[in-house]
Amino acid sequence: MAALPTSPARIGPTLALRALAVIKGRRLGPATAEAAVAALTEDLAPIDNTQASAKMRLHLQSVLTRRALAEARARSSGQTRIA
C-alpha cells in the first residue's frame, strides 16, 4: 500500500498514520476519503512562513489526499485516469 505524502514541520515526508488507519481495509469511497482528510489534522503539524500559512498547507494536503484516493479508487475499478 502506498503511503500518503505529507508536508510536515520537519524536513522530509511524514507517513500519515492516522489517515492510513482510516482507509486500511475500507472501500475508497467519498466517506472514507473525508475521514482520512479529517485524520490529517492529527497527523500533520505544518509550519507558517512567508510562502504559505499552516492553514493553507493543511488545505493543500487535504486536496492532494482527496485526489490521490480518488485516483486509487479509479484505478482499482479499472479506469485509467480520473479527470
SELOGU-606361 format. One line per field, with one value per atom (N, C-alpha, C): residue in one letter; atom name; y, x, z. Coordinates in Angstrom, 3 decimals. Layout:
aa: [A/...]
at: [CA/...]
north: [Y/...]
east: [X/...]
up: [Z/...]
end
This chain:
aa: [M/M/M/A/A/A/A/A/A/L/L/L/P/P/P/T/T/T/S/S/S/P/P/P/A/A/A/R/R/R/I/I/I/G/G/G/P/P/P/T/T/T/L/L/L/A/A/A/L/L/L/R/R/R/A/A/A/L/L/L/A/A/A/V/V/V/I/I/I/K/K/K/G/G/G/R/R/R/R/R/R/L/L/L/G/G/G/P/P/P/A/A/A/T/T/T/A/A/A/E/E/E/A/A/A/A/A/A/V/V/V/A/A/A/A/A/A/L/L/L/T/T/T/E/E/E/D/D/D/L/L/L/A/A/A/P/P/P/I/I/I/D/D/D/N/N/N/T/T/T/Q/Q/Q/A/A/A/S/S/S/A/A/A/K/K/K/M/M/M/R/R/R/L/L/L/H/H/H/L/L/L/Q/Q/Q/S/S/S/V/V/V/L/L/L/T/T/T/R/R/R/R/R/R/A/A/A/L/L/L/A/A/A/E/E/E/A/A/A/R/R/R/A/A/A/R/R/R/S/S/S/S/S/S/G/G/G/Q/Q/Q/T/T/T/R/R/R/I/I/I/A/A/A]
at: [N/CA/C/N/CA/C/N/CA/C/N/CA/C/N/CA/C/N/CA/C/N/CA/C/N/CA/C/N/CA/C/N/CA/C/N/CA/C/N/CA/C/N/CA/C/N/CA/C/N/CA/C/N/CA/C/N/CA/C/N/CA/C/N/CA/C/N/CA/C/N/CA/C/N/CA/C/N/CA/C/N/CA/C/N/CA/C/N/CA/C/N/CA/C/N/CA/C/N/CA/C/N/CA/C/N/CA/C/N/CA/C/N/CA/C/N/CA/C/N/CA/C/N/CA/C/N/CA/C/N/CA/C/N/CA/C/N/CA/C/N/CA/C/N/CA/C/N/CA/C/N/CA/C/N/CA/C/N/CA/C/N/CA/C/N/CA/C/N/CA/C/N/CA/C/N/CA/C/N/CA/C/N/CA/C/N/CA/C/N/CA/C/N/CA/C/N/CA/C/N/CA/C/N/CA/C/N/CA/C/N/CA/C/N/CA/C/N/CA/C/N/CA/C/N/CA/C/N/CA/C/N/CA/C/N/CA/C/N/CA/C/N/CA/C/N/CA/C/N/CA/C/N/CA/C/N/CA/C/N/CA/C/N/CA/C/N/CA/C/N/CA/C/N/CA/C/N/CA/C/N/CA/C/N/CA/C/N/CA/C]
north: [-1.173/0.000/1.238/2.198/3.419/4.318/5.044/5.980/7.294/7.967/9.289/10.299/11.031/12.013/13.210/13.821/14.957/16.069/17.220/18.365/18.724/18.050/18.255/19.447/19.751/20.834/20.473/19.221/18.820/18.604/18.529/18.329/16.867/16.672/15.331/14.896/13.818/13.346/12.709/12.704/12.063/11.082/9.920/8.950/9.318/9.583/9.979/8.715/8.295/7.018/6.969/8.048/8.051/8.004/8.759/8.728/7.343/6.743/5.400/4.395/4.519/3.609/3.735/4.942/5.173/4.453/4.456/3.872/2.383/1.893/0.493/-0.453/-1.291/-2.287/-1.773/-0.503/0.067/0.359/0.428/0.830/2.299/2.645/4.016/4.887/5.120/5.991/7.380/8.268/9.643/9.740/8.896/8.946/8.552/7.555/7.139/8.241/8.866/9.954/11.114/11.468/12.580/12.221/10.972/10.542/10.596/10.212/10.292/11.735/12.614/14.045/14.601/14.221/14.686/14.210/13.010/12.473/13.194/13.865/14.586/15.652/16.253/17.295/16.736/15.437/14.792/14.334/14.083/13.579/14.678/15.846/16.890/18.077/18.709/19.953/20.896/21.415/22.261/23.573/24.146/25.400/26.595/27.732/29.028/29.674/30.230/31.072/32.009/32.738/33.732/33.100/31.831/31.170/30.670/30.229/29.724/29.566/29.790/29.599/28.107/27.757/26.370/25.949/26.851/26.553/26.241/27.019/26.784/25.466/25.171/23.908/22.708/22.786/21.698/21.565/22.689/22.667/21.985/22.360/21.759/20.268/19.865/18.433/17.693/18.332/17.738/17.539/18.542/18.451/17.325/17.273/16.237/14.843/14.728/13.437/12.977/13.887/13.531/13.071/13.796/13.434/12.079/11.829/10.555/9.392/9.564/8.487/8.288/9.360/9.237/8.505/8.810/8.129/6.644/6.338/4.940/4.188/4.845/4.217/3.958/4.934/4.778/3.639/3.585/2.518/1.145/1.069/-0.224/-0.734/0.173/-0.232/-0.350/-0.261/-0.464/0.787/1.951/3.199/3.577/4.217/4.558/5.822/6.876/8.123/8.848/9.642/10.495/11.868/12.635/13.988/14.976]
east: [0.850/0.000/0.898/0.586/1.371/1.095/2.119/1.984/1.404/0.657/0.156/1.255/1.737/2.785/2.214/3.022/2.564/3.600/3.213/4.115/4.259/5.131/5.243/6.119/6.170/7.009/8.483/8.809/10.201/10.495/11.765/12.167/11.927/11.309/11.078/9.631/9.271/7.885/7.553/6.280/5.765/4.683/4.685/3.638/2.441/1.320/0.101/-0.553/-0.097/-0.523/-2.004/-2.557/-3.980/-4.839/-4.450/-5.177/-5.072/-3.907/-3.716/-4.599/-4.680/-5.521/-6.992/-7.413/-8.809/-9.135/-8.217/-8.517/-8.206/-7.368/-6.936/-8.123/-8.322/-9.370/-10.761/-10.875/-12.191/-12.270/-13.496/-13.696/-13.323/-12.684/-12.225/-13.327/-14.354/-15.433/-15.268/-16.182/-16.114/-16.093/-16.858/-16.886/-15.530/-14.887/-13.567/-12.546/-12.626/-11.700/-11.858/-13.083/-13.301/-12.826/-12.989/-12.487/-10.959/-10.318/-8.854/-8.384/-9.073/-8.722/-8.881/-9.934/-10.136/-9.007/-8.504/-7.414/-6.095/-5.967/-4.728/-4.415/-5.429/-5.174/-4.461/-4.627/-3.919/-2.523/-2.340/-1.063/-0.051/-0.539/0.347/0.471/1.617/1.852/2.585/1.876/2.551/3.026/4.034/4.608/3.962/4.053/3.708/5.009/5.028/6.152/5.673/6.588/6.197/5.675/5.956/5.490/4.053/3.656/2.291/2.011/0.766/0.368/0.167/0.176/-0.080/-1.472/-2.439/-3.802/-3.842/-3.128/-3.087/-2.392/-1.322/-0.605/-1.491/-2.231/-3.130/-4.264/-4.771/-5.799/-5.261/-4.071/-3.489/-3.261/-2.818/-2.628/-3.958/-5.007/-6.345/-6.790/-6.567/-6.918/-6.126/-4.829/-3.991/-4.371/-4.754/-5.175/-6.466/-7.417/-8.669/-8.385/-7.534/-7.198/-6.510/-5.573/-4.844/-5.788/-6.701/-7.642/-8.641/-9.058/-9.944/-9.227/-7.968/-7.170/-7.018/-6.755/-6.625/-7.931/-9.039/-10.345/-10.601/-10.291/-10.492/-9.642/-8.397/-7.517/-7.979/-8.496/-8.934/-10.179/-10.922/-12.123/-11.878/-10.614/-10.269/-10.212/-10.512/-10.393/-8.913/-8.532/-7.119/-6.737/-7.542/-7.258/-8.556/-8.556/-9.711/-9.434/-10.457/-10.291/-9.881]
up: [0.000/0.000/0.000/-0.818/-0.906/0.290/0.701/1.816/1.318/2.161/1.831/2.123/1.128/1.384/2.136/2.950/3.735/3.745/4.250/4.364/5.836/6.558/7.997/8.355/9.642/10.139/10.007/10.070/9.911/8.431/8.102/6.706/6.321/5.165/4.651/4.807/4.139/4.191/5.537/5.849/7.054/6.643/7.227/6.966/7.833/7.209/7.923/8.488/9.650/10.216/10.566/11.098/11.435/10.169/9.154/7.880/7.241/7.318/6.780/7.519/8.835/9.625/9.232/8.881/8.474/7.172/6.221/4.911/4.809/5.689/5.595/5.747/4.740/4.774/4.439/4.061/3.725/2.231/1.715/0.317/0.187/-0.914/-1.122/-1.714/-0.947/-1.372/-0.789/-1.108/-0.602/0.925/1.603/3.072/3.657/3.074/3.533/3.282/2.114/1.793/2.778/3.096/4.038/5.440/5.836/7.145/7.182/6.088/6.012/6.070/5.363/5.381/6.796/7.483/8.862/9.774/9.519/10.329/10.089/8.952/8.660/9.706/10.287/11.283/12.505/12.762/13.866/13.440/12.157/11.649/11.345/10.965/10.457/11.401/11.336/12.057/11.102/10.081/9.091/9.701/9.066/9.552/8.866/9.527/8.941/8.487/7.303/6.894/5.793/5.197/4.195/2.908/2.680/1.462/1.581/2.765/2.966/4.457/4.811/6.207/6.486/7.749/8.139/7.673/7.769/7.338/5.840/5.038/3.592/3.277/3.974/3.741/4.062/5.153/5.512/4.493/4.012/2.972/1.703/1.284/0.079/0.256/1.448/1.687/1.651/2.128/2.072/0.627/-0.206/-1.629/-2.298/-2.037/-2.648/-2.167/-0.909/-0.376/-1.036/-1.173/-1.861/-3.288/-3.986/-5.373/-5.444/-4.549/-4.547/-4.283/-3.341/-3.042/-4.177/-4.826/-5.990/-7.127/-7.330/-8.358/-8.022/-6.767/-6.347/-6.559/-6.234/-6.428/-7.917/-8.756/-10.199/-10.748/-10.334/-10.816/-10.358/-9.132/-8.615/-9.330/-9.947/-10.680/-12.182/-12.588/-13.995/-14.823/-14.254/-15.011/-15.084/-16.185/-16.335/-15.580/-15.708/-15.003/-14.746/-13.699/-13.444/-14.012/-14.249/-14.812/-13.757]
end
